[in-house]
Amino acid sequence: MAKTIFVDLTRCTGCRGCQVACKQWKNVPGEATKNWGSHQNPPDLSYQSIRIVRFTEAMLPDKEGKDKLAWLFFPEQCRHCYSAPCKRKADQYDSGAILHDQDTGAVVFTDKIRKVPGDLLRAACPYDIPRAAPDGHGASKCDFCFDRLQNGMLPACVLSCPTGCLEFGEENDMQALAAQRLKKVKKEFPTAYLGDPLNARVLYLYQTDHRLYYQDSAVSNPDNAITTGPRRVDGF
């Protein structure tokens, strides 16, 4: 059965270990960054930064209903959709540009991706993930560490996570773990929920409205997860 990465956002500390591990395994250079008003850097995904951790400050109600300043950390990557819109777009140019591996579920860009305009791939993605190459031909994104999976290894990001925020395994096992964690987390965060459990192989557990983490972090928000209390702090 295909694999799933389960991301428990209540356990993410923003250490960026996954971000660094991704760079190291892919042997991709770092980016020159500067202070832009947030602890988050780089400020966004790019052709050479296919995984980042987004930092957001938000006001969340505590158990007494009083607003309290909180950090929300969001490890961002390709979701490896069950039915990938980027592949449907790429197939219009070359059916070999994107591989959807049935054994792992990984959605992988091949060398033929350069036949596809990168901006079209980004526009096709509901999560705004692929980033165009500097010359506009093709794009890059997380490939589930497909080479590592083929050799029985964990994705580099999962291996590096020190808090248990990232878990990897068989789809059924990860869905069961997600349901178990959700039940436990709801005792502290009543509005917690699983984002897009039927759409993607990267399954996030949100402690609050996904739009507070990042506007494109999920496709939909269950009605029972919408709250009027939390709000994002302006400027971040």
Helices and strands as residue ranges (DSSP letters): E 3-8, G 9-11, H 17-26, E 52-61, E 67-76, H 85-90, E 98-100, E 107-109, G 111-115, H 118-124, E 131-132, E 139-140, H 146-149, H 156-160, E 166-170, H 171-185, E 193-195, E 202-206, H 210-213, G 223-225, E 231-232
